[in-house]
Amino acid sequence: MSTLDINQIARRAKDAYLELLGCSEADKNEALRAIARRLSEREAEVIGANRLDLEAAQQAIHAGEMTVAASKRLICDSKKLKNVIDGIGQVIALPDPTGRLLESTVLDEGLVLDRISCALGVVGVIFESRPEVVVQVSSLLLKAGNAGILKGGKEARHTNAVLMETIRDALEKAGSVPRDALQLLSDRRQIQELLACDDSVDLLIPRGSKELIKFIQANTKIPVLGHAEGICHVFIHRAADPEKALRVVIDSKTEYPAVCNAVETILIDQAAPDSLMANLIRALQQSNVSILGCPRIVEKFNHLEKASEEDWSTEYLDLKVSLKIVDDLKQAVRHINDYGSHHTDAIVTEDRQAAEQFCRYVDSAGVFVNASTRFSDGYRYGLGAEIGISTNKVHARGPVGLDGVVTYKYQLRGEGHIVADYNSNRRRFKWLKR
């Protein structure tokens, strides 16, 4: 596909966005209901396409090009599709994030300044592996009145294609919003061309490796909201309830190891009893988790393999975890802030003061107390779905839902007011909040 073709796609997306500005909440919800119905009707086709991707994944596993854990992210079976469709229902139930009055100021008599929420515009989303992202991202962008250009990974290309074809077919038949509001790129080479469309694309959201995000940031003038890797931690404090510690750690690591909110490093307070450490290691091994330990862990449990310096900053995305003994809460926080990706980190403790200190000083988008890191998710937060999980500190942070894909504009209404009157002191500002 040529650059001209990408420009045409971006231009159609921009035109669709401008048309969406005239669509009501009812129009957008009607389109979302049509998508949910059409996905349900085409379940067999979606699963058939997904079977092709899973077969290709098996070949990649045999060739050593993909792990079994990573291949599980590709699954889009009946259960997964039902969850995705239920997620659309949640998005429909959410209030329209656009057209809301955020703030109103009376500058002077008859001169009122309002700040109103509005859509961002055209959003490009580049992601890997999980095909359900096509539907989740599409539904959120559409509800917020944005147009979207999506690019998924080649490992899910058959499933992605059928899902987007179904979405666009539903939009065309519903007729309430433009079909080109959502489009899918099919070739990796198109990413580079998309990065040059800064006159049509308003925001890029890459979901993938740190290298992918850095590449995109370095090669575009378009603002980038990065969904970076998830190097998540669980810190077992000296005042941890042993049963809670085991439950939180095992769920954080094994419930779905191939995702960014799975724990990768477990920190253990040196004052925690050896029995807790032993039970934790036993439980992880019974769950088929490979363990790498710091020198202090290996000294206590010499059957474990020693972790390298690189392990503390590695996202395994597999049934593998690194363990480290730390002196105290302060050292745990320092380790997390130095080695983590500022995604999601948790403490297990019955000490309220320790929990508060952890929440105050850990510099991450999600900081949890006595709860699994796997809760860091747009669906579980009640956002309906998520565009991604941002580790940025500006615009949006953590699971990005509807509020993360809207901005605002100022609307000023006057009665022939002019600045000269205020510069000459004939009139004075009141600045009264309404």
Buried (B, 14 or more C-beta within 10 A) or exposed (E): EEEEEBBEBBBBBBBBBEBBEEBEBEBBBBBBBBBBBBBEEBBEBBBEBBBBBBEBBEEBBEEEEBBEBBBBBBBBEEEBBEBBBEBBEBBBEBEBBBEEEEEBBBBBEEBBBBBBBBBBBBBBBBBBBBBBBBBBBBBBBBBBBBBBBBBBBEBBBBBBBBBBBBBBBBBEEBEBBBBBBBBBBBEEEBBBBBBBBBEBBBBBBBBBEBEBBBBBBEEBEBBBBBBBBBBBBBBBBBBBBBEBBBBBBBBBBBBBBBBBBBBBBBBBBEEBEEEBBEBBBEBBEEBEBBBBBBEBBBEBBEEBEEBEEEBBBBBBBBBBBBBBBBEBBEBBBBBBBEBBBBBBBBBBBEBEEBBEBBBEBBEBBBBBBBBBBBBBBBBEBEBBBBBBBBBBEEBBBBBBBBEBBBBBEEEEEEEEBEEEEBEEEEBEEEEEEE
